[in-house]
Amino acid sequence: MSLPPNDKDVVMRSPRLTIKQTPTGYWTVQRGSVELASAMTRSAAERERELLLRLNASTERRAGTRTAVGA
């Protein structure tokens, strides 16, 4: 049994990266409820978010370029 043609092209999107301040004053970069990075200032947290976005874009570009080992 195969999926209908339009279901094969569905791309799952992850939640946005958000910046929030903790009760202790630190700033965190979160995806959903998962804290990915933290910083002491909001501007540093924004730079961390930009870095994570660039790393994610790089990973997406490379996803189709890997070959199997020993094939």
C-alpha positions as CSV (number, residue, x, y, z in Angstrom):
1,M,0.0,0.0,0.0
2,S,1.5,3.3,-1.0
3,L,0.7,6.9,0.0
4,P,-1.3,9.2,-2.3
5,P,1.1,11.3,-4.5
6,N,0.6,14.6,-2.6
7,D,1.4,13.0,0.8
8,K,4.9,12.0,-0.4
9,D,5.9,15.7,-0.8
10,V,4.9,16.8,2.7
11,V,7.8,18.4,4.6
12,M,7.7,18.4,8.4
13,R,8.6,21.8,9.8
14,S,10.1,22.1,13.2
15,P,8.8,24.8,15.6
16,R,10.4,28.2,15.4
17,L,13.4,29.1,17.5
18,T,12.3,31.5,20.2
19,I,14.2,33.6,22.7
20,K,12.9,33.8,26.3
21,Q,14.2,35.2,29.5
22,T,14.4,32.8,32.5
23,P,13.4,33.9,36.1
24,T,17.2,34.0,36.9
25,G,17.8,36.6,34.1
26,Y,19.5,34.3,31.5
27,W,18.2,34.3,28.0
28,T,17.5,31.0,26.3
29,V,17.0,29.9,22.7
30,Q,14.2,27.3,22.5
31,R,12.6,25.1,19.9
32,G,9.3,24.2,21.4
33,S,9.9,23.3,25.0
34,V,13.6,22.3,24.4
35,E,16.3,24.8,25.4
36,L,19.0,24.7,22.8
37,A,21.3,27.5,24.0
38,S,21.5,30.1,26.6
39,A,23.3,33.4,27.1
40,M,23.7,36.2,29.6
41,T,22.4,38.9,27.3
42,R,19.6,39.1,24.7
43,S,21.9,40.1,21.9
44,A,24.1,37.1,22.6
45,A,21.0,34.8,22.6
46,E,20.0,36.3,19.2
47,R,23.5,35.5,17.8
48,E,23.1,31.9,19.1
49,R,19.8,31.7,17.3
50,E,21.3,32.9,14.1
51,L,24.1,30.3,14.4
52,L,21.5,27.5,15.0
53,L,19.5,28.7,12.0
54,R,22.7,28.7,9.8
55,L,23.7,25.2,11.1
56,N,20.2,23.9,10.4
57,A,20.2,25.3,6.8
58,S,23.6,23.7,6.2
59,T,22.4,20.3,7.4
60,E,19.4,20.5,5.2
61,R,21.5,21.3,2.1
62,R,23.9,18.4,2.9
63,A,21.1,15.9,3.7
64,G,21.0,14.5,0.1
65,T,24.8,14.4,-0.5
66,R,25.9,11.5,1.8
67,T,26.7,8.1,0.3
68,A,26.6,4.8,2.1
69,V,29.8,3.4,3.5
70,G,31.0,0.3,1.8
71,A,28.5,0.5,-1.0
